[in-house]
Every structure is written in structure tokens, then in C-alpha cells.
Amino acid sequence: MRIFIDCTHTAKYTYKNTGIHRVVRELTSELLKLNSSRTDIEILLVMFDGRRIRRVTSLNPSNHGHVNKSKFSFYLNKVNSKFQILISKIINKLKKLSLEISDLIASLHNDPKNQGIYFEKYQIKPEDIYVIADANWDLPKTYYRFLQNLKQSEVTLAIICYDIIPIKFPHFSSHSFTKAFTSFYKEYSNLFDLVLCISQNSAKDYKNAKKQGILSINNPNVIVKSFRLGCDYYNHDDLVNLDNTSFDTNFHKLLTKRYILVVGSLVPHKNIKAIMEAFDLLINSNYEDIHLLFAGNRGWHPETDAIIESHQMYGKLIHILGSVTDAQLKVLYKNCYCLVQASFYEGFGLPVVEALQYFKPVVASTGGSLPEIGGDFCVYFDPNEPTELYESLKKLLDSDIYYNDLVEYIKKQYKPFSWQESAEQFLSSLCN
């Protein structure tokens, strides 16, 4: 049995290292390792090029620049990196436009759509499985017809559903993204045989959306399951070294400070406003030796960026690091005082399990799947109550005994779930 893992978005945008891209890289890496030890399956990484699928040989993120410790070289590399990313974006947009034009021409000529039945000269058979593992909701219409062909060939179609935030909370996403995401799930959900969600809460949300008619009701036999994401950061601790990062001298100094870490893109559903309000309360309560570090891209919402950048302590106690590499993120986890995950909603909450692997206290909201993922190891607060976040942080800062007891509890009781275990659970859900 062959299992095709569609990782189009990660293969196209190798400079991206956000949540879904990180999951795709980690999960597929472990799946390929399992593939080498099993004779009953063959796992193939593929991407859709607008007409058909082709093999993916590498998903490694682009390295836009090398490590250089001089401040001038650091900023030069940073500018060069942004320029290369901009060029990549322009090229991909032109490719997408070209595909849309060719698709329109083909439809006008009633071009038969038989692509997708063959892969590298081998016929795709009914016992094969095709998994949409990536953020493929902005692909051209030819992608739908390609999946239709697979469906007609009796290939099992599966998708990994990370969350349905743009459907459940449309005000948390841009209008264009909400439209593309919602259209994808409304149109494509009638094709899915299996939906694999990354938490039980996400699976529940998907089933509810289907019952409410938000998703296709013409697919009554679709199976909705869940599997758990993994984390191996602590197991690769030999890679955690300040010399392996491209942080400049100022950031190296920051890493020696006591800081609260926030990981993720600066977008509305991450509840940045509550974090800033709680941190304000800390500053006003004379906690002036604690820093706040945001590790993640600026998002589509400039008002969210402004909440941070307009603060009088921005650049002093509050810092935006932007996108960071895996090596940099490991260093940030290892040296942080605690992690804050304040989201109104999360489909999983990868930073929570990553911080726990470093035995760091996590102050998390009760949004979405976070209580399910964090279990008894996090300190929880209502995402609509910034004062609860403040009180939770204050309690940690006021008592070394409380803080250390929490760390010891995590060390003794928390059982990490590896990416290998995640891949095995994924295969079990997929094949059974």
C-alpha cells in the first residue's frame, strides 16, 4: 500500500517555519524513518504543481544567510534574507497566476482532466491513500479536479485538519484568508474519506461544523479521528548552543535575562492584547527585572503589531524577535523563565508541549485544545481576563518555592510524546 503525503505548501515556501510547516517537516521525517523499517507500506512525499503531483526530495527550510557575529553583518544578513523571501513570494504568486490562466484556458476548451491517475509512470491504485498534510487551501481549481480523479479511482482521500479557526472565529483572520479557507473546506469536504484532527477538541469542532451544515453534508460516511502531535526538542539538546544561532550581541544579552517567552505569529487569535495588559500590570507592580520576548512573525494585522511597538517599554523590556530558526527557538525555551500561551483558541498548542519538555512553567489560557494538551501541568486562566494572567505570573514571580515546586512536578510527572510516537499514531489512525 502506498501512502502519498501531500506537502505542497511547505515544499513551495521553504523559507516559512510557522506551526503547520514545522509539523509537516517533523511528521514526514518520522514517517520516512518508519517507512524504512516496514514492508507493508510505502510512503511518498509529493507536491501538486498545478496539473499533477511530483516527488518531493527535501523539506528542509531555506537558509537565507550564514551566522556572523558582527552586528553589521547580522543586519546585512537579515536584510538579504527578507529580500530573498520577497523574491520567493513574487515568483510563487506569478506561478499561481500562470496556473489559474492555464486552468481557465483548459476549461474553455473542455480539456479532459485525467491527470493525477499516474505517478512517475505508475498507476495510482484503489488501495493507495492520499493525505493532504499541508495548508493547501489556496491552490488553483485544478487541485479539486485532481482530487476528484483520485476519488473516482477509489483512492482513499484523507486530510490533516489543524483547526477551523477561520470558520469558527472568522474575525480572527483576514477577509481574504477566511474566504479561501472556508471555501476550501466547504467545497472539498465532500471528497474526504478520513479527517485526522490534531486534538480531540479539533475533531469535536469539525463534527459540529458538519452537523451545522457549515461543511459538506453530502459526505455522510466521512470518518473523523484525532492523533496527537509530538515534540523532540529536549531529546536533541546537544544542538542547543548559543554559538549555533544567528542572534546578534544584544539578543545574546537578552538570553541571560529573566524573560517570559511567547511563541507564535502576532495575529489576533493569539490574544496579544491580554499579554500586554498583564505585563503592564507587572511593570506597574515594580516587576521591572522581567522581560517579555515575542518569537514569531508579524502577522497580517498591523493593529496587533502596534499594541506591542507603541508600548513605552518596547525595545527595553519588550522585544519582538521575529521569525526564529529551530535552533534559536530551542535556546529561547531553554533559557526562558516561563512560557505564556494566551490564545483565544488553539487546535493544539505546540509551544506548550515544547516548553514542558524543557521543564518550564506554562501559563496557558483555557482556549480550544490547550487544557487537553497541557493537562495538569499548566497554570490556566480565562483568555478574556488579563488580570487572571497577571495574577498567575505574579504568583510565579513572588514565590521561588511555588515556581520550583512546579518545575519539579513537571520533571517527575510529565511524559513527553515524541514525533515517532505521533507518526505511529498517525499511521494507525490512517490505516485502521
C-alpha positions in Angstrom: 0.0 0.0 0.0 1.3 3.4 -1.0 0.7 6.5 1.2 1.1 9.8 -0.6 1.7 12.7 1.7 0.9 16.0 0.0 3.1 18.7 1.5 2.8 21.2 -1.3 2.8 24.4 0.8 5.9 23.5 2.8 7.7 22.4 -0.3 6.9 25.6 -2.2 7.6 28.0 0.7 10.8 26.6 2.2 11.5 29.9 3.9 8.5 29.5 6.2 8.9 28.0 9.6 5.5 28.5 11.2 3.4 26.0 13.1 2.0 23.9 10.2 5.3 23.9 8.3 7.1 22.7 11.4 4.6 19.9 11.9 4.8 18.8 8.3 8.6 18.6 8.4 8.7 16.8 11.8 5.9 14.3 11.0 7.1 13.5 7.5 10.6 13.0 8.7 9.5 10.4 11.2 7.1 8.7 8.7 10.0 8.2 6.3 12.0 6.6 9.1 9.1 4.2 9.9 8.8 3.6 6.1 12.4 2.2 6.0 11.5 -0.4 8.7 8.2 -1.6 7.3 7.4 -3.7 4.2 3.6 -3.3 4.2 3.6 0.4 3.3 5.5 2.8 1.0 5.4 6.5 2.0 5.9 9.1 -0.7 6.2 12.8 -0.2 4.6 14.8 -3.1 3.5 18.2 -4.1 0.9 19.4 -6.6 2.4 21.5 -9.4 -0.9 22.7 -10.8 -1.6 19.7 -13.1 -0.2 16.7 -11.4 1.9 15.5 -8.4 5.6 15.2 -8.3 8.0 13.8 -5.8 9.4 16.0 -3.0 13.0 15.2 -2.1 13.6 17.8 0.7 11.5 19.9 3.0 14.4 21.5 4.8 13.8 25.2 5.5 15.9 27.6 3.4 19.0 29.1 5.0 18.9 32.7 3.9 22.3 33.7 5.3 25.0 32.4 7.5 25.9 33.0 11.1 28.1 36.1 11.6 28.6 37.6 15.0 29.3 41.2 13.9 26.3 43.5 14.4 26.7 45.0 10.9 26.8 41.5 9.2 23.8 40.4 11.3 21.6 43.1 10.0 23.0 42.8 6.5 22.1 39.1 6.5 18.7 40.0 7.9 18.0 42.4 5.0 19.3 39.9 2.5 17.0 37.2 4.0 14.0 39.5 3.7 14.9 40.3 0.1 15.2 36.6 -0.9 11.8 35.9 0.9 10.2 38.7 -1.1 11.5 37.4 -4.4 10.3 33.9 -3.5 6.8 35.3 -2.7 6.7 37.2 -6.1 7.8 34.1 -8.0 5.2 31.9 -6.3 2.4 34.4 -7.0 3.4 34.6 -10.7 3.4 30.8 -10.8 -0.1 30.7 -9.2 -1.4 33.3 -11.7 0.0 31.3 -14.6 -1.7 28.2 -13.4 -5.0 30.0 -13.0 -4.8 31.3 -16.5 -3.9 27.9 -18.0 -6.7 26.4 -16.0 -9.2 28.9 -17.4 -7.9 28.1 -21.0 -8.2 24.4 -20.4 -11.8 24.8 -19.1 -12.8 26.8 -22.1 -11.6 24.1 -24.4 -13.3 21.4 -22.3 -9.9 19.7 -21.8 -10.4 16.3 -20.2 -8.9 16.1 -16.7 -7.2 12.7 -16.4 -4.2 13.9 -14.6 -3.4 12.5 -11.2 -4.1 8.9 -12.0 -0.5 8.2 -12.7 2.6 9.0 -10.6 6.1 8.6 -12.2 4.6 6.2 -14.8 3.0 4.0 -12.1 -0.8 3.9 -11.9 -2.3 5.0 -8.6 -4.5 2.1 -7.4 -7.6 1.9 -5.2 -5.7 0.6 -2.2 -3.5 3.7 -2.2 -4.0 6.6 0.3 -3.6 10.3 -0.4 -3.1 12.6 2.6 -3.4 16.4 2.4 -1.0 17.2 5.2 -0.4 20.9 4.4 -2.0 24.3 4.1 -3.3 23.7 0.6 -6.4 25.8 0.7 -5.1 28.4 -1.8 -4.3 26.1 -4.7 -5.9 26.5 -8.1 -9.1 24.8 -9.2 -7.2 22.1 -11.0 -6.4 20.7 -7.5 -10.0 20.0 -6.9 -10.3 18.1 -10.2 -7.1 16.3 -9.4 -8.6 15.0 -6.1 -11.8 14.2 -7.9 -9.9 11.9 -10.3 -8.3 10.2 -7.3 -11.7 9.8 -5.7 -13.1 8.3 -8.9 -10.2 5.9 -9.0 -11.3 4.8 -5.5 -8.2 6.1 -3.8 -8.7 6.9 -0.1 -8.6 10.7 0.5 -7.5 11.9 3.9 -6.7 15.4 5.3 -5.0 16.6 8.4 -7.2 19.2 10.0 -5.2 21.5 12.3 -8.1 23.7 13.3 -11.1 25.5 11.8 -10.4 28.9 13.3 -11.4 30.9 10.2 -14.7 29.1 10.2 -15.4 29.1 13.9 -13.9 32.6 14.5 -13.8 34.5 11.2 -13.0 37.8 12.9 -9.6 36.4 13.9 -8.4 36.1 10.3 -8.1 38.4 7.3 -11.1 38.6 5.0 -9.2 37.0 2.1 -7.8 34.2 4.2 -11.2 33.4 5.8 -12.8 33.3 2.4 -10.1 31.0 0.9 -10.1 28.7 3.9 -13.9 28.5 4.3 -14.3 27.9 0.5 -11.8 25.1 0.6 -13.5 23.2 3.4 -17.0 23.8 2.0 -16.1 22.6 -1.4 -13.5 19.9 -0.7 -15.0 18.3 2.4 -17.4 16.2 0.2 -14.3 14.4 -1.1 -12.7 13.4 2.2 -12.9 9.8 3.3 -11.0 10.5 6.5 -10.3 13.6 8.5 -7.4 13.4 11.0 -7.5 16.2 13.6 -4.6 17.1 15.8 -6.6 17.1 19.0 -9.9 15.7 20.3 -11.2 19.2 20.6 -10.5 19.9 17.0 -12.2 16.7 16.0 -15.3 17.8 18.0 -15.3 21.2 16.3 -15.1 19.5 12.8 -18.0 17.2 13.6 -20.1 20.1 15.0 -19.4 22.2 11.8 -20.6 19.2 9.7 -23.7 18.8 11.8 -24.5 22.6 11.4 -24.2 22.3 7.6 -21.1 24.6 7.5 -19.2 21.7 5.9 -20.5 19.4 3.2 -23.5 17.3 4.3 -23.2 15.2 1.1 -20.5 13.0 2.6 -22.2 11.1 5.5 -19.6 8.3 5.5 -16.6 10.5 6.3 -14.6 9.3 9.4 -13.3 11.9 11.8 -10.4 10.9 14.1 -7.7 12.5 16.1 -4.0 12.0 16.7 -1.5 13.8 18.9 1.4 15.9 17.7 4.9 15.2 19.1 7.9 17.0 20.3 11.5 16.0 20.4 13.3 19.3 21.3 14.7 18.2 24.7 16.0 14.9 23.1 18.1 17.0 20.7 19.5 19.2 23.4 23.0 18.7 22.1 22.0 21.2 19.3 21.1 23.9 21.9 24.1 26.1 21.8 24.3 29.9 21.6 27.0 29.5 19.0 24.6 27.7 16.7 22.3 30.7 16.5 22.4 33.9 14.5 21.3 36.1 17.3 23.3 39.3 17.5 25.1 40.5 20.6 22.1 42.3 22.0 20.0 39.1 21.8 22.7 37.1 23.4 22.5 39.6 26.3 18.7 39.2 26.4 19.1 35.4 26.8 20.9 36.0 30.1 17.9 38.0 31.5 14.8 36.6 33.1 12.2 36.6 30.4 8.7 35.5 29.7 8.5 33.8 26.3 5.6 34.0 23.8 5.9 31.8 20.7 3.8 32.2 17.5 2.8 34.7 14.9 1.5 38.0 16.0 -2.1 37.5 15.0 -5.4 38.4 16.7 -6.3 34.9 18.0 -3.1 34.8 19.9 -4.5 37.4 22.3 -1.5 39.7 22.3 -3.6 42.5 23.9 -4.2 40.4 27.1 -0.5 39.6 27.3 0.5 43.2 27.1 -2.1 44.3 29.6 -0.9 41.6 32.1 2.7 42.7 31.5 1.7 46.3 32.1 0.3 45.3 35.5 3.6 43.6 36.3 5.6 46.7 35.4 3.3 48.9 37.5 3.7 46.5 40.4 7.5 47.1 40.2 8.5 43.9 38.5 11.0 45.7 36.3 13.6 43.0 36.1 11.4 40.7 33.9 11.5 40.9 30.1 8.8 39.9 27.5 10.1 38.2 24.3 7.9 37.5 21.3 9.3 34.8 19.0 7.2 34.8 15.8 6.4 36.6 12.6 4.5 39.8 12.5 1.1 38.8 11.0 -1.5 40.3 8.7 -2.9 42.6 11.4 -0.9 45.8 11.9 -3.0 46.8 14.9 -1.7 43.7 16.8 1.9 44.8 16.0 1.1 48.3 17.1 -0.1 47.1 20.5 3.5 46.0 21.2 5.5 48.5 19.3 3.7 51.5 20.7 4.4 50.5 24.3 6.9 52.7 26.2 8.9 49.7 27.2 9.3 48.3 23.6 12.9 47.8 22.9 13.7 48.0 26.6 11.8 45.2 28.4 9.6 44.1 25.5 11.1 42.7 22.3 9.9 41.2 19.0 12.4 38.7 17.7 10.5 37.9 14.5 10.8 34.6 12.8 13.3 32.3 14.5 15.0 29.1 13.4 14.5 25.8 15.3 18.0 26.2 16.8 17.2 29.7 18.1 13.8 28.5 19.4 15.5 25.7 21.4 17.8 28.3 23.0 14.8 30.5 23.8 12.9 27.6 25.5 16.0 26.5 27.5 16.6 30.0 28.9 13.1 31.3 29.5 11.6 31.9 32.9 8.2 30.6 31.7 6.0 30.4 28.6 2.7 32.2 28.1 0.2 30.8 25.6 -2.7 33.3 25.8 -4.7 32.3 22.7 -8.4 32.6 22.5 -8.3 29.3 20.6 -5.7 26.7 19.5 -6.1 23.5 17.6 -3.2 22.0 19.5 -0.7 24.4 21.0 2.8 23.1 20.1 4.7 25.7 22.2 3.0 24.3 25.3 4.5 20.8 24.9 7.8 22.2 23.7 8.2 24.3 26.8 7.1 21.5 29.1 9.9 19.3 27.6 12.3 21.8 28.9 10.5 21.7 32.3 9.4 25.3 32.0 6.2 26.5 33.7 3.5 27.3 31.2 0.7 29.8 31.8 -1.9 29.0 29.3 -5.5 30.1 28.5 -8.4 27.7 28.5 -8.9 28.4 24.8 -9.6 25.5 22.5 -7.5 22.4 23.0 -5.0 23.9 25.4 -6.3 22.3 28.6 -6.4 18.9 26.7 -2.8 19.3 25.6 -1.4 20.8 28.7 -3.2 18.6 31.2 -2.4 19.2 34.9 1.0 20.7 34.0 -0.1 24.2 33.1 -1.4 27.2 35.1 -4.7 28.2 33.3 -6.5 31.5 33.0 -9.6 32.8 31.2 -8.4 34.4 27.9 -10.9 37.2 28.4 -9.5 38.1 31.8 -6.0 39.7 31.5 -5.9 40.2 35.3 -6.0 36.4 35.7 -2.9 36.1 33.6 -1.3 38.8 35.6 -2.1 37.1 38.9 -0.7 33.8 37.6 2.6 35.4 36.5 2.7 37.3 39.8 2.3 34.1 41.8 5.3 32.6 40.0 7.5 35.7 40.4 6.6 36.1 44.1 7.5 32.7 45.3 10.6 30.7 44.3 9.2 27.8 46.3 6.0 27.7 44.2 8.0 28.1 41.0 10.5 25.4 41.9 7.8 23.0 43.0 6.0 23.4 39.7 9.3 22.7 37.8 9.9 19.6 39.9 6.3 18.4 39.3 6.8 18.7 35.5 10.2 16.9 35.7 8.8 14.0 37.7 5.3 13.6 36.2 5.3 15.0 32.6 5.7 12.3 29.9 6.7 13.8 26.6 5.1 12.4 23.4 7.7 12.1 20.7 7.3 12.7 17.0 8.0 9.0 16.4 5.0 8.2 18.6 3.0 10.8 16.8 3.9 9.3 13.4 3.0 5.8 14.7 -0.4 7.0 16.0 -1.0 8.8 12.7 -0.3 5.7 10.7 -2.5 3.6 13.0 -5.4 6.1 12.6 -4.8 6.3 8.8 -4.6 2.6 8.1 -7.1 1.1 10.5 
